[in-house]
Amino acid sequence: MKIKAAIAAIALLLLVSCDDEEKTQTVKIDGKYLLEIPSYFTKAKGLNEDASLEYQNAIRELYVVVIDEDKAALQKMIDENELYDVYPSNLGGYMKLVTENFETGFSLDTLPVAKDIKINGLPAKVMSFEGKVAGIPKVYYKMAFVEGKNRYYQVMSWTLADRKGKHEATMQKMIDSFKETDKSKN
């Protein structure tokens, strides 16, 4: 009798945890964009000082941040530093600017290769890679660079490399859910 009760409790726990995987919450940021994230995520601080969105589930070792940058301000910085020949004023130039220093911040197994896609109608480049950061076990990253009307966005999710198989679909769903909501005329 006790065995049947234990099996029933385990089955119920598995059903509840599977149902938890399916539920999402929509996070809207300052009229700029929204992102669908798992319901088990909580708001975080300190994951990235430039991020406008930071969520995590530290128990599952799964994280997501979004960094958004004004196109005009970025272009002004590039022009003032006379870097327009190095970083063209497009999504590829933005991605190059961001990723050029990956090798200094990460110990990468291989250099990431970006793939061109559309995310909710917006031009985007996606990539994934594994690497180490000082003192942390190997980490798996999945990120997208998205070109909006007035902003560039980085959507980055990561987990421990040994949890890649478990979380990769969730990471991709978050990236695919990105939607710009900026209604300004610029």
C-alpha positions in Angstrom: 0.0 0.0 0.0 2.8 2.4 0.9 4.5 1.7 -2.5 1.3 2.6 -4.4 1.1 5.8 -2.5 4.7 6.7 -3.1 4.3 5.9 -6.9 1.2 8.0 -7.0 3.0 10.9 -5.3 5.9 10.7 -7.7 3.6 10.6 -10.7 1.7 13.6 -9.4 5.0 15.5 -8.8 6.1 14.6 -12.4 2.8 15.9 -13.8 3.0 19.1 -11.8 6.6 19.7 -12.8 5.8 19.0 -16.5 2.9 21.4 -16.3 5.3 24.0 -14.8 7.4 23.7 -18.0 4.5 24.6 -20.2 3.4 27.8 -18.4 4.9 31.2 -19.4 4.7 34.8 -18.3 4.9 37.8 -20.5 7.3 40.5 -19.4 6.9 43.9 -21.0 9.7 46.4 -20.8 9.0 50.2 -21.0 6.8 50.0 -24.1 9.9 48.8 -26.1 9.5 45.0 -26.2 8.1 41.9 -24.6 9.4 38.5 -23.9 7.7 35.2 -23.0 9.6 33.5 -20.2 8.9 30.4 -18.1 6.6 30.9 -15.2 9.2 29.5 -12.8 11.6 32.5 -13.6 11.9 35.3 -11.1 13.2 38.8 -11.6 17.0 39.1 -11.0 19.6 41.8 -10.5 23.2 41.8 -11.3 23.3 39.4 -14.2 24.3 42.1 -16.6 24.6 45.8 -15.7 23.4 46.9 -19.1 20.4 44.7 -19.3 16.8 46.1 -19.3 15.4 42.6 -18.5 17.0 40.1 -16.1 15.3 36.9 -15.1 16.5 33.6 -13.7 15.9 30.3 -12.0 19.0 29.7 -10.1 18.0 26.2 -9.0 17.7 25.1 -12.6 20.7 27.2 -13.6 18.8 29.0 -16.4 19.1 32.7 -17.1 17.9 35.3 -19.6 18.8 38.9 -20.2 17.9 41.5 -22.8 20.0 44.5 -23.6 18.6 47.2 -25.8 20.5 50.0 -27.4 19.3 53.1 -29.2 20.4 53.0 -32.8 21.0 56.8 -33.1 23.1 56.9 -29.9 25.1 53.9 -31.0 25.7 55.4 -34.4 26.8 58.7 -32.8 29.4 56.8 -30.7 30.7 55.0 -33.8 30.9 58.2 -35.8 32.6 60.1 -33.0 35.3 57.4 -32.7 35.6 57.1 -36.5 34.8 53.4 -36.4 32.2 53.5 -39.3 34.6 51.5 -41.5 34.9 48.8 -38.9 31.3 48.7 -37.7 28.7 49.4 -40.5 25.4 50.9 -39.5 23.4 47.7 -39.7 22.6 44.5 -37.7 25.9 42.8 -38.8 27.9 45.8 -37.7 26.1 45.8 -34.3 26.7 42.1 -33.8 30.4 42.5 -34.7 30.8 45.3 -32.2 29.3 43.2 -29.5 30.9 39.8 -30.3 34.4 41.0 -31.2 35.5 40.8 -27.6 34.0 37.4 -26.8 37.4 35.8 -26.9 38.7 38.1 -24.1 35.7 37.5 -21.8 35.2 33.8 -22.5 37.4 30.8 -23.2 35.5 29.4 -26.2 35.5 25.9 -27.6 34.8 27.3 -31.0 34.0 30.7 -32.4 30.2 31.2 -32.8 28.7 31.4 -36.3 25.6 33.5 -36.7 22.6 32.4 -38.7 20.2 35.0 -40.3 16.6 34.6 -39.3 13.4 36.6 -38.6 12.0 36.9 -35.1 8.4 38.1 -35.2 9.1 39.9 -38.5 12.3 41.5 -37.4 15.8 40.8 -38.9 17.9 38.8 -36.5 21.1 36.8 -36.1 21.2 33.9 -33.8 24.1 31.9 -32.4 25.0 29.4 -29.7 28.3 28.5 -28.1 30.0 26.9 -25.1 32.7 28.5 -23.1 34.2 29.1 -19.7 34.3 32.3 -17.7 36.8 32.5 -14.8 35.9 30.1 -12.0 32.6 28.9 -13.5 32.0 25.5 -15.1 31.5 25.3 -18.8 28.4 27.4 -19.9 26.1 27.0 -22.9 24.9 30.3 -24.4 22.1 30.9 -26.9 21.7 34.5 -28.1 20.0 36.6 -30.7 20.8 40.1 -32.1 17.6 41.7 -33.3 17.1 44.9 -35.3 14.1 46.9 -34.3 12.7 50.1 -35.6 14.8 52.4 -33.4 16.8 50.0 -31.3 19.1 47.0 -31.4 18.4 44.2 -29.0 20.5 41.3 -27.6 18.5 38.4 -26.2 20.9 36.1 -24.3 20.1 33.0 -22.4 22.5 30.6 -20.7 22.8 27.5 -18.6 25.5 25.1 -17.5 26.8 23.1 -20.5 25.8 19.8 -18.9 22.1 21.1 -18.8 22.1 22.2 -22.5 19.9 19.2 -23.6 17.4 19.9 -20.9 17.0 23.7 -21.4 17.8 24.3 -25.1 14.2 24.2 -26.3 13.2 26.6 -23.5 16.0 29.0 -24.4 15.0 29.0 -28.1 11.3 29.6 -27.2 12.3 32.6 -25.2 14.4 34.0 -28.1 11.6 33.3 -30.6 9.0 35.0 -28.4 10.8 38.4 -28.5 8.5 41.1 -29.9 9.2 44.8 -30.3 6.3 46.9 -29.1 7.9 50.4 -29.7 5.2 52.5 -31.4 7.3 55.7 -31.8 7.5 57.2 -35.3 11.3 57.5 -35.6 
